[in-house]
Amino acid sequence: MMQTKILWVFIFSCFLSHAIQAQYRVNNQDDEALKHPWAGGLDACQFGRMDLDGDGKQDLLVFDRRGNRLLTYLNKGIQAEIDYEIAPQYVSFFPDFDEWVIFVDYDGDGFEDIFTYSKGWAGIKVYRHLGTYPPEFELVVSPYLTSFQGGGYVNILATNADYPALTDVDGDGDLDLLSFWSLGTFIELHTNLSMELYGHADSLVYERTDFCWGRVAENEETNEMYVDTCLFNREILASERTLRHRGATFGVKDLNNDGLPELLLADVDYPGITMFTNGGTVDQAFMIHQDTAFPAYSTPVRLFSMPLPYFTDVNNDGLTDMLVSPFDPNYEVTENVDNVWLYLNEGTENEPHFVLYQKDFLQEEMLDFGSGAYPLLADLDGDGTKDLIVGNYGSYQYSWYVNGTLFSRQRSQLSFFKGSSTEDTDIFKLENNDVGNLLPMNLRGFYPAAGDLNGDDRPDLLVGNEQGTLIYLQQQANGIFVEAAQSFLQIDVGSYSTPQLFDLDRDGILDMIIGKKDGKISCYQGSESSIGLIFNLVTDFLGEVNVTDYGLSYDGYSTPKFFRTADDETMLLTGSEQGKLYLFEGIDGNLEGTFQASDRFEELFGFSAAKSDRGMRTSVEVLPPDEEGKHGLIVGNYSGGLEFFNGTAEVLPGFSSPDYVQELKLSPNPANEKVYVELPPKFEKHLSLEVFSLSGKLVKQLQLTSSTKAFELDISGFKPGVYLLRMKHSQAVLYGRFIKQ
């Protein structure tokens, strides 16, 4: 039953993943197509490796703590080649993560397990990989990992602001754990006793064996570090001090081939990494020297704030490279542009020499606008094809300190992508990164809406922003916009206005709907005048809609988008602070009443309501319905990227009811040349057969018309990997999965 459930999840996740990819292409200003434009952006990333599809290659996992988003990439590179293909169909196989995650094989079975922050417990929970393709996981430690200290087993403290290290410190074959003491300053070693007690590594039995590992200490207020500093009385320190300004990341790796792990630390509010050289022994680490600008021999890491290093072979040359991205939980201060640094190893595996290769690893292949992405589709230049306009919360500019506190400047902009079409593809090409010359205003939260405001038959732009006002950009000609008013009609909804121009009352005149930081929606009725459209406030609580989750925040950041279905029914879809998309119906004839929450996501967009959480501070753009009544959907999130969902994309379809599904018996599995398929007795003829790659591509199709209890499927021409086999009958769907070696 578990395998059946997992395969069902996979089938539906394939549908979702291919809806994201769709047939919409995005080109940069050099007219070069982006490889993964709709990947969703990256802000503050942690990395991991895992073989997702059983082809023997280590694939790439990227966890962005901004919205707790996991991205999965298949490794398609040959030796010394960087080639990763986004594969979101695997995301559904992983549990949900909060704040941070470490992918590491703790039990020595060759499959990476998961250690992650235990929200609400300030601890660590653990999932064990069950050794399957695609992966399955079992929760084995919850609510938190414990260690024997002070006479009993207690929680190993792990906050959302610290990234611990799991590594074999004593060289005995099991994974030990390094983390900061509860009040900071000193590093604690929790030794794993699995090998000592049981002779194998698959247990997680910890004991705190060192309160000052490496004999280093951290200044409680700055990023200054001290060596040989285990001479203080910790009880006195604890009684005479307040809780320190917490936050640090760990990296542990032998970097000089002496068999001893070096220590790499980064501190909250600071942009660099300090490397400590270990001059001790396996049993007693002793840091003797610090490089405060690692790697000093190359380009030092400088990423605000709290950069986290991850070591892995990125370019498939057999040498360990280094990836670095900000870890700071404060999304107001971290760099959000060119903030995934890749260092390639130009030394040896035992003595690496890291050289900066690029600052936008993976980001260069996707739409990424810094923090926040607010999409709008409208034919701005009058050529009959819709263009793409994207605002953002802000892109990083610079940082500074005031009395030791870090501040960072972000500023918003509007980007314009000109739309064009071929026979089977819509193309958006970047033309302008500062529509209306708004960058000098140094504001955040530009959110665009389009409509003809002055009666010249050309769409103008209203731009919401952090001040809660509306900037009016009037179109002169050919997509050229000039500022006509910094505060349109003196409208002010408080803060973070998110407008839409839409004929809500069906009187033939555009109305204005504005989302707000408080999670509610304001509505202004439009009317015509000699100077163009004017708007009068109807309500500040339209439909009694409020998307604030008061259990998590006092803010909602609603981003309303009204649209009409194929049946001409008015619906409302809105993003929110916590990332969930909210759908409402019961609007027509009820503008003064209460809108009703709707669960019609599958019907209207082709994915379930369970998939409607797309990160953090989401925004939406809805396309007109296709011939099946499904709407394309563009979703922005706080990581600065966009996802595209398209109901018309050719995808691996789901099935209507699991009552009519039966699993096939396939052997051998894995296989090299042929797969033997055994059929159930009542389904021995009149079957259509389809084989899909794990990415959803149809690779083989045939029709079985004669009666047979079994047959051989020739897979000699297939590439190595995992495949799904589907056989359809008038009364059932049969399925199976096999691995081509």
ROGUKOL-611176 format. One record per residue (C-alpha): residue in three letters; x, y, z. Coordinates in pm, whole numbers, padded with zeros to 5 digits, always signed. Example, Ala and Ser with C-alpha at 12.3 -4.5 7.8 and 13.67 -1.06 7.14 Angstrom:
// ROGUKOL-611176
ALA+01230-00450+00780;SER+01367-00106+00714;
***
This chain:
// ROGUKOL-611176
MET+00000+00000+00000;MET+00284+00242+00079;GLN+00439+00191-00266;THR+00098+00241-00429;LYS+00051+00563-00238;ILE+00398+00688-00329;LEU+00346+00618-00699;TRP+00012+00796-00693;VAL+00176+01097-00536;PHE+00440+01084-00806;ILE+00186+01073-01088;PHE+00006+01380-00960;SER+00334+01561-00887;CYS+00440+01497-01248;PHE+00123+01671-01357;LEU+00205+01971-01141;SER+00571+01985-01242;HIS+00500+01992-01612;ALA+00229+02249-01565;ILE+00500+02470-01418;GLN+00731+02427-01715;ALA+00462+02483-01982;GLN+00538+02621-02328;TYR+00622+02978-02235;ARG+00976+03090-02308;VAL+01160+03383-02152;ASN+01459+03554-02315;ASN+01707+03789-02154;GLN+01812+04125-02301;ASP+02059+03945-02528;ASP+01764+03740-02664;GLU+01901+03422-02507;ALA+01644+03180-02368;LEU+01651+03116-01993;LYS+01683+02746-01917;HIS+01450+02742-01615;PRO+01265+03074-01615;TRP+00978+02958-01394;ALA+01188+02794-01120;GLY+01074+03047-00861;GLY+01386+03243-00761;LEU+01646+03194-00487;ASP+01720+03403-00177;ALA+01876+03222+00121;CYS+01978+02872+00019;GLN+02106+02552+00170;PHE+02219+02261-00046;GLY+02227+01883-00049;ARG+02296+01588-00276;MET+02087+01277-00336;ASP+02030+01031-00621;LEU+01666+01101-00699;ASP+01608+00888-01007;GLY+01832+00587-00951;ASP+02075+00661-01234;GLY+02379+00652-01006;LYS+02442+01027-01024;GLN+02417+01260-00728;ASP+02142+01510-00800;LEU+02113+01853-00640;LEU+01875+01970-00368;VAL+01825+02341-00294;PHE+01631+02457+00011;ASP+01540+02826+00025;ARG+01436+02929+00374;ARG+01239+03223+00231;GLY+00905+03048+00225;ASN+01061+02708+00305;ARG+01083+02609-00061;LEU+01262+02295-00184;LEU+01392+02279-00542;THR+01512+01949-00691;TYR+01752+01928-00986;LEU+01860+01621-01183;ASN+02232+01602-01259;LYS+02261+01574-01638;GLY+02628+01669-01658;ILE+02906+01452-01793;GLN+03258+01466-01651;ALA+03376+01824-01581;GLU+03038+01963-01694;ILE+02780+02165-01503;ASP+02433+02068-01624;TYR+02136+02057-01389;GLU+01776+02015-01502;ILE+01504+02130-01268;ALA+01272+01842-01176;PRO+00997+01967-00942;GLN+00812+01636-00965;TYR+01039+01505-00688;VAL+00955+01772-00432;SER+00638+01596-00317;PHE+00841+01298-00196;PHE+01010+01505+00073;PRO+00868+01608+00410;ASP+00813+01974+00482;PHE+01108+02168+00621;ASP+01126+02484+00831;GLU+01420+02726+00843;TRP+01709+02483+00778;VAL+01788+02129+00667;ILE+02095+01904+00642;PHE+02105+01611+00398;VAL+02353+01351+00522;ASP+02379+00971+00537;TYR+02393+00896+00909;ASP+02335+00520+00898;GLY+02587+00432+00626;ASP+02337+00273+00384;GLY+02436+00498+00093;PHE+02118+00709+00105;GLU+02110+01063+00244;ASP+01887+01113+00544;ILE+01741+01440+00669;PHE+01814+01646+00980;THR+01598+01958+01007;TYR+01481+02225+01246;SER+01197+02115+01474;LYS+00970+02415+01474;GLY+00830+02502+01816;TRP+01087+02290+02000;ALA+01420+02466+01924;GLY+01556+02125+01835;ILE+01632+01880+01555;LYS+01406+01615+01404;VAL+01535+01337+01180;TYR+01397+01152+00878;ARG+01555+00829+00754;HIS+01577+00757+00379;LEU+01415+00418+00307;GLY+01640+00343+00010;THR+01385+00383-00268;TYR+01371+00562-00604;PRO+01202+00807-00592;PRO+01291+00863-00225;GLU+01072+00776+00069;PHE+01138+00894+00425;GLU+01043+00780+00772;LEU+01033+01015+01069;VAL+01264+00850+01324;VAL+01335+01132+01572;SER+01063+01373+01687;PRO+01008+01622+01839;TYR+01382+01664+01900;LEU+01719+01492+01909;THR+01860+01444+02261;SER+02204+01421+02417;PHE+02319+01294+02756;GLN+02435+01597+02954;GLY+02410+01700+03317;GLY+02293+01359+03433;GLY+02018+01296+03181;TYR+01908+01314+02816;VAL+01796+01660+02712;ASN+01717+01841+02390;ILE+02016+01940+02176;LEU+01937+02309+02144;ALA+01907+02416+01780;THR+01751+02749+01691;ASN+01634+02883+01356;ALA+01935+03121+01359;ASP+02212+02861+01391;TYR+02320+02598+01139;PRO+02485+02302+01317;ALA+02741+02061+01172;LEU+02702+01683+01141;THR+03038+01518+01079;ASP+03250+01228+01201;VAL+03470+01426+01440;ASP+03641+01129+01609;GLY+03680+00914+01295;ASP+03489+00614+01426;GLY+03234+00593+01144;ASP+02926+00761+01294;LEU+02818+01124+01277;ASP+02886+01358+01566;LEU+02722+01697+01609;LEU+02869+02044+01667;SER+02658+02338+01782;PHE+02688+02651+01993;TRP+02622+02647+02365;SER+02277+02781+02456;LEU+02421+03124+02542;GLY+02666+03123+02254;THR+03043+03185+02279;PHE+03158+02820+02299;ILE+03109+02525+02062;GLU+02971+02205+02209;LEU+03057+01859+02079;HIS+02787+01594+02103;THR+02955+01261+02035;ASN+02755+00986+01868;LEU+02799+00660+02064;SER+02639+00436+01803;MET+02965+00263+01703;GLU+03082+00228+02063;LEU+02753+00078+02183;TYR+02636-00126+01885;GLY+02922-00155+01638;HIS+02726+00020+01360;ALA+02630+00378+01272;ASP+02253+00357+01243;SER+02168+00481+01592;LEU+02154+00838+01715;VAL+02276+00816+02073;TYR+02453+01137+02172;GLU+02651+01254+02470;ARG+02795+01600+02521;THR+03166+01535+02554;ASP+03314+01883+02510;PHE+03174+02226+02596;CYS+03458+02414+02423;TRP+03544+02216+02112;GLY+03850+02348+01930;ARG+03925+02592+02215;VAL+03764+02882+02028;ALA+03514+03139+02147;GLU+03290+03391+01978;ASN+03242+03749+02090;GLU+02885+03784+02214;GLU+02818+04107+02022;THR+03039+04096+01710;ASN+03191+03840+01475;GLU+03528+03855+01651;MET+03664+03511+01739;TYR+03928+03407+01992;VAL+04154+03102+01996;ASP+04273+02913+02306;THR+03993+03051+02521;CYS+03855+02776+02743;LEU+03981+02937+03064;PHE+03661+03113+03169;ASN+03412+03003+03432;ARG+03097+02937+03233;GLU+02868+02963+03537;ILE+02993+03313+03611;LEU+02963+03410+03245;ALA+02606+03287+03233;SER+02501+03475+03547;GLU+02656+03808+03448;ARG+02546+03838+03088;THR+02231+03865+02885;LEU+02145+03636+02599;ARG+02388+03704+02315;HIS+02297+03821+01967;ARG+02267+03469+01833;GLY+02332+03325+01492;ALA+02614+03133+01328;THR+02674+02880+01053;PHE+02912+02584+01068;GLY+03121+02426+00798;VAL+03358+02143+00889;LYS+03606+01992+00642;ASP+03971+01885+00628;LEU+04121+02148+00399;ASN+04495+02078+00436;ASN+04515+01697+00417;ASP+04630+01642+00776;GLY+04336+01423+00877;LEU+04191+01690+01104;PRO+03877+01892+01027;GLU+03906+02266+00988;LEU+03625+02486+01117;LEU+03446+02749+00905;LEU+03221+02995+01087;ALA+03003+03284+00974;ASP+02821+03514+01212;VAL+02483+03683+01194;ASP+02496+04037+01049;TYR+02837+03982+00889;PRO+02930+03894+00529;GLY+03244+03682+00562;ILE+03358+03334+00661;THR+03637+03270+00912;MET+03839+02951+00871;PHE+04014+02803+01176;THR+04307+02569+01116;ASN+04298+02262+01338;GLY+04634+02192+01500;GLY+04512+01942+01757;THR+04446+01569+01739;VAL+04155+01346+01641;ASP+04061+01318+02007;GLN+04114+01685+02095;ALA+04059+01958+01838;PHE+04266+02274+01889;MET+04226+02567+01651;ILE+04560+02747+01618;HIS+04509+03000+01338;GLN+04222+03192+01180;ASP+04173+03320+00826;THR+03915+03597+00867;ALA+03864+03639+00490;PHE+03825+03283+00366;PRO+03943+03190+00111;ALA+04218+03451+00141;TYR+04419+03295-00143;SER+04130+03355-00384;THR+03821+03580-00375;PRO+03701+03595-00014;VAL+03335+03525+00054;ARG+03146+03847+00114;LEU+02770+03792+00127;PHE+02534+03969+00365;SER+02451+03810+00590;MET+02582+03496+00758;PRO+02703+03304+00450;LEU+02670+02926+00468;PRO+02926+02707+00287;TYR+02836+02368+00137;PHE+03094+02130-00008;THR+03008+01906-00305;ASP+03122+01817-00655;VAL+02924+02057-00872;ASN+03096+02010-01210;ASN+03130+01630-01202;ASP+03513+01627-01210;GLY+03554+01421-00893;LEU+03672+01719-00686;THR+03477+01884-00407;ASP+03366+02239-00490;MET+03200+02497-00264;LEU+02860+02667-00280;VAL+02783+02969-00059;SER+02456+03153+00006;PRO+02320+03375+00289;PHE+02162+03206+00589;ASP+02044+03500+00800;PRO+01677+03450+00901;ASN+01620+03827+00871;TYR+01492+03869+00515;GLU+01531+04248+00538;VAL+01912+04241+00543;THR+02034+03957+00322;GLU+02164+04002-00030;ASN+01905+03876-00277;VAL+02076+03938-00612;ASP+02376+03732-00732;ASN+02377+03560-00395;VAL+02453+03197-00481;TRP+02830+03183-00518;LEU+03000+02884-00679;TYR+03368+02818-00610;LEU+03527+02547-00825;ASN+03812+02342-00686;GLU+04129+02398-00889;GLY+04343+02207-00640;THR+04310+01844-00534;GLU+04048+01657-00338;ASN+04273+01642-00032;GLU+04398+01999-00061;PRO+04127+02203-00235;HIS+04190+02544-00386;PHE+03858+02722-00427;VAL+03829+02979-00706;LEU+03516+03188-00754;TYR+03345+03074-01075;GLN+03015+03263-01064;LYS+02793+03458-00824;ASP+02457+03356-00969;PHE+02469+02975-00980;LEU+02124+02849-01094;GLN+01989+03205-01070;GLU+02122+03293-01415;GLU+01883+03035-01560;MET+01564+03170-01398;LEU+01359+03482-01351;ASP+01481+03629-01023;PHE+01395+03987-00925;GLY+01564+03995-00584;SER+01295+03969-00317;GLY+00931+03953-00416;ALA+00787+03913-00767;TYR+00456+04067-00869;PRO+00353+03966-01224;LEU+00109+04134-01460;LEU+00010+04031-01814;ALA-00118+04309-02038;ASP-00079+04423-02396;LEU+00100+04747-02314;ASP+00238+04831-02659;GLY-00081+04758-02856;ASP+00061+04488-03084;GLY-00209+04234-02994;THR+00020+04017-02778;LYS+00028+04032-02401;ASP+00348+04153-02241;LEU+00484+04060-01898;ILE+00543+04334-01639;VAL+00697+04236-01305;GLY+00738+04446-00993;ASN+00930+04337-00686;TYR+00966+04400-00315;GLY+01323+04511-00368;SER+01668+04422-00496;TYR+01970+04452-00268;GLN+02183+04767-00296;TYR+02419+04792+00004;SER+02451+04743+00382;TRP+02564+04953+00677;TYR+02580+04939+01057;VAL+02426+05165+01321;ASN+02550+05097+01674;GLY+02649+04748+01568;THR+02312+04666+01408;LEU+02304+04571+01040;PHE+02079+04753+00796;SER+02047+04694+00422;ARG+01905+04904+00144;GLN+01669+04748-00106;ARG+01484+04930-00378;SER+01208+04825-00610;GLN+01178+04841-00987;LEU+00943+04748-01271;SER+01067+04513-01542;PHE+00908+04491-01887;PHE+00918+04176-02103;LYS+00782+04226-02454;GLY+00552+03946-02564;SER+00554+03771-02900;SER+00421+03442-03033;THR+00517+03161-03265;GLU+00289+02878-03375;ASP+00329+02686-03049;THR+00525+02910-02811;ASP+00473+03242-02637;ILE+00796+03434-02582;PHE+00873+03711-02334;LYS+01189+03912-02400;LEU+01336+04149-02142;GLU+01332+04503-02279;ASN+01347+04735-01977;ASN+01441+04687-01611;ASP+01316+05028-01498;VAL+00978+05108-01649;GLY+00882+05468-01572;ASN+01228+05546-01427;LEU+01108+05464-01076;LEU+01438+05336-00932;PRO+01548+05680-00806;MET+01241+05692-00580;ASN+01414+05436-00355;LEU+01086+05271-00260;ARG+00999+04908-00207;GLY+00706+04692-00309;PHE+00626+04810-00663;TYR+00310+04627-00769;PRO+00169+04697-01119;ALA-00187+04724-01251;ALA-00283+04820-01607;GLY-00579+05002-01760;ASP-00669+05301-01971;LEU-00704+05578-01714;ASN-00713+05890-01935;GLY-00928+05771-02225;ASP-00661+05767-02497;ASP-00711+05394-02571;ARG-00364+05311-02439;PRO-00320+05119-02112;ASP-00154+05314-01833;LEU+00000+05176-01515;LEU-00085+05216-01149;VAL+00196+05107-00922;GLY+00137+05013-00560;ASN+00420+05046-00308;GLU+00525+05026+00056;GLN+00372+05366+00138;GLY+00022+05244+00051;THR-00022+05502-00224;LEU-00047+05459-00602;ILE+00203+05592-00856;TYR+00038+05685-01186;LEU+00246+05611-01498;GLN+00086+05745-01812;GLN+00170+05576-02142;GLN+00277+05826-02404;ALA+00335+05587-02695;ASN+00495+05255-02787;GLY+00525+05131-02433;ILE+00694+05449-02304;PHE+00567+05550-01960;VAL+00615+05877-01773;GLU+00521+05962-01418;ALA+00194+06155-01406;ALA+00134+06147-01029;GLN+00322+06012-00729;SER-00001+05980-00533;PHE-00288+05903-00767;LEU-00611+06072-00646;GLN-00445+06092-00300;ILE-00551+05731-00238;ASP-00374+05577+00063;VAL-00456+05231+00199;GLY-00194+05232+00474;SER+00100+05031+00347;TYR+00195+04790+00069;SER-00082+04866-00176;THR-00139+04597-00443;PRO-00384+04729-00703;GLN-00590+04567-00977;LEU-00803+04743-01240;PHE-01107+04525-01316;ASP-01473+04584-01404;LEU-01605+04422-01089;ASP-01963+04553-01104;ARG-01999+04484-01480;ASP-02097+04839-01572;GLY-01839+04864-01850;ILE-01606+05085-01645;LEU-01292+04969-01467;ASP-01306+04956-01089;MET-01001+04955-00863;ILE-00932+04681-00611;ILE-00637+04719-00372;GLY-00484+04459-00145;LYS-00306+04570+00170;LYS-00057+04473+00437;ASP-00342+04408+00682;GLY-00466+04121+00462;LYS-00794+04288+00365;ILE-00906+04434+00032;SER-01029+04784-00051;CYS-01264+04853-00342;TYR-01308+05177-00534;GLN-01586+05210-00792;GLY-01477+05362-01121;SER-01662+05635-01308;GLU-01586+05845-01613;SER-01503+06214-01605;SER-01365+06481-01835;ILE-01012+06407-01712;GLY-01042+06031-01732;LEU-01140+05766-01479;ILE-01194+05861-01118;PHE-01250+05622-00830;ASN-01458+05649-00515;LEU-01416+05431-00210;VAL-01686+05167-00164;THR-01537+04958+00117;ASP-01209+04883+00293;PHE-01322+04524+00365;LEU-01446+04388+00033;GLY-01623+04054+00066;GLU-01502+04039+00428;VAL-01188+03880+00287;ASN-00889+03873+00523;VAL-00595+03643+00441;THR-00400+03713+00761;ASP-00308+03403+00959;TYR-00313+03552+01308;GLY-00155+03241+01454;LEU+00165+03325+01265;SER+00157+03697+01187;TYR-00029+04025+01234;ASP+00003+04094+00860;GLY-00162+03937+00557;TYR-00016+04111+00248;SER-00317+04036+00027;THR-00256+04049-00350;PRO-00605+04021-00506;LYS-00668+03910-00862;PHE-01028+03897-00980;PHE-01098+03696-01297;ARG-01383+03539-01487;THR-01422+03173-01566;ALA-01526+03009-01892;ASP-01884+03029-01759;ASP-01841+03405-01697;GLU-01843+03359-01320;THR-01642+03614-01122;MET-01382+03459-00892;LEU-01110+03597-00666;LEU-00764+03450-00619;THR-00522+03618-00380;GLY-00176+03554-00243;SER-00079+03609+00118;GLU+00203+03665+00366;GLN+00234+03294+00452;GLY+00234+03192+00084;LYS-00103+03021+00062;LEU-00327+03109-00232;TYR-00687+03179-00135;LEU-00975+03125-00378;PHE-01318+03284-00335;GLU-01653+03252-00514;GLY-02007+03382-00460;ILE-01910+03728-00583;ASP-02157+03816-00861;GLY-02460+03990-00713;ASN-02294+03985-00372;LEU-02045+04274-00377;GLU-02181+04404-00048;GLY-02186+04061+00113;THR-01934+03798+00221;PHE-01739+03606-00041;GLN-01721+03230+00006;ALA-01395+03034+00025;SER-01367+02788-00265;ASP-01176+02463-00315;ARG-01210+02457-00696;PHE-00835+02471-00762;GLU-00829+02145-00959;GLU-01120+02252-01176;LEU-00986+02599-01254;PHE-00606+02563-01246;GLY-00529+02193-01280;PHE-00372+02141-00936;SER-00508+02073-00592;ALA-00564+02319-00309;ALA-00293+02132-00118;LYS-00042+02261-00375;SER-00151+02624-00335;ASP+00116+02714-00078;ARG+00389+02855-00303;GLY+00635+03001-00053;MET+00604+03340+00116;ARG+00427+03667+00025;THR+00279+03526-00292;SER+00118+03717-00577;VAL-00081+03591-00876;GLU-00171+03659-01238;VAL-00454+03460-01397;LEU-00471+03385-01772;PRO-00799+03345-01963;PRO-00949+02994-01965;ASP-00858+02741-02234;GLU-01102+02519-02420;GLU-01123+02290-02116;GLY-01202+02576-01881;LYS-00863+02576-01708;HIS-00670+02895-01645;GLY-00300+02946-01677;LEU-00153+03089-01360;ILE+00166+03281-01280;VAL+00264+03289-00913;GLY+00529+03514-00762;ASN+00693+03465-00424;TYR+00931+03639-00185;SER+01234+03455-00325;GLY+01199+03689-00621;GLY+01089+03435-00881;LEU+00786+03320-01076;GLU+00619+02983-01131;PHE+00396+02914-01430;PHE+00103+02673-01419;ASN-00070+02592-01746;GLY-00364+02354-01771;THR-00305+02293-02144;ALA+00052+02162-02116;GLU+00102+01804-02228;VAL+00174+01621-01905;LEU+00162+01279-01752;PRO-00205+01278-01652;GLY-00354+01169-01324;PHE-00635+00919-01286;SER-00990+00992-01186;SER-01030+00732-00913;PRO-00792+00495-00733;ASP-01067+00233-00720;TYR-00988+00154-01085;VAL-00612+00130-01051;GLN-00407-00187-01026;GLU-00034-00243-01005;LEU+00148-00453-01266;LYS+00408-00716-01189;LEU+00734-00634-01367;SER+01053-00842-01377;PRO+01344-00827-01372;ASN+01361-00489-01205;PRO+01609-00325-01253;ALA+01651-00448-01610;ASN+01891-00403-01901;GLU+01726-00523-02225;LYS+01370-00639-02157;VAL+01103-00614-01891;TYR+00859-00905-01843;VAL+00507-00766-01781;GLU+00250-00995-01618;LEU-00116-00899-01671;PRO-00413-00964-01443;PRO-00654-01226-01588;LYS-00941-00995-01677;PHE-00717-00745-01854;GLU-00545-00968-02109;LYS-00645-00781-02424;HIS-00754-00448-02567;LEU-00493-00257-02370;SER-00304+00055-02472;LEU+00047+00081-02334;GLU+00246+00395-02263;VAL+00592+00435-02109;PHE+00694+00768-01960;SER+01033+00885-01844;LEU+01046+01017-01490;SER+01033+01370-01632;GLY+00694+01289-01787;LYS+00806+01247-02150;LEU+00625+00978-02349;VAL+00898+00744-02478;LYS+00699+00443-02605;GLN+00340+00373-02704;LEU+00166+00066-02849;GLN-00165-00119-02859;LEU-00221-00477-02738;THR-00513-00636-02923;SER-00458-01012-02888;SER-00516-01210-02573;THR-00203-01260-02366;LYS-00123-01317-01999;ALA+00220-01162-02026;PHE+00454-01000-02273;GLU+00810-00871-02300;LEU+00877-00499-02330;ASP+01193-00414-02520;ILE+01383-00138-02336;SER+01721-00185-02501;GLY+01705+00160-02657;PHE+01608+00339-02336;LYS+01851+00561-02148;PRO+01935+00455-01790;GLY+01685+00583-01537;VAL+01343+00528-01383;TYR+01035+00479-01605;LEU+00661+00463-01546;LEU+00454+00213-01744;ARG+00083+00277-01784;MET-00171+00045-01947;LYS-00528+00166-02002;HIS-00836-00053-02027;SER-01197+00053-02062;GLN-01254-00037-01697;ALA-00919+00025-01533;VAL-00572+00171-01537;LEU-00273-00057-01474;TYR+00060+00087-01382;GLY+00413-00014-01293;ARG+00758+00130-01242;PHE+01093-00008-01353;ILE+01457+00097-01358;LYS+01660+00075-01676;GLN+02023+00007-01586;
***
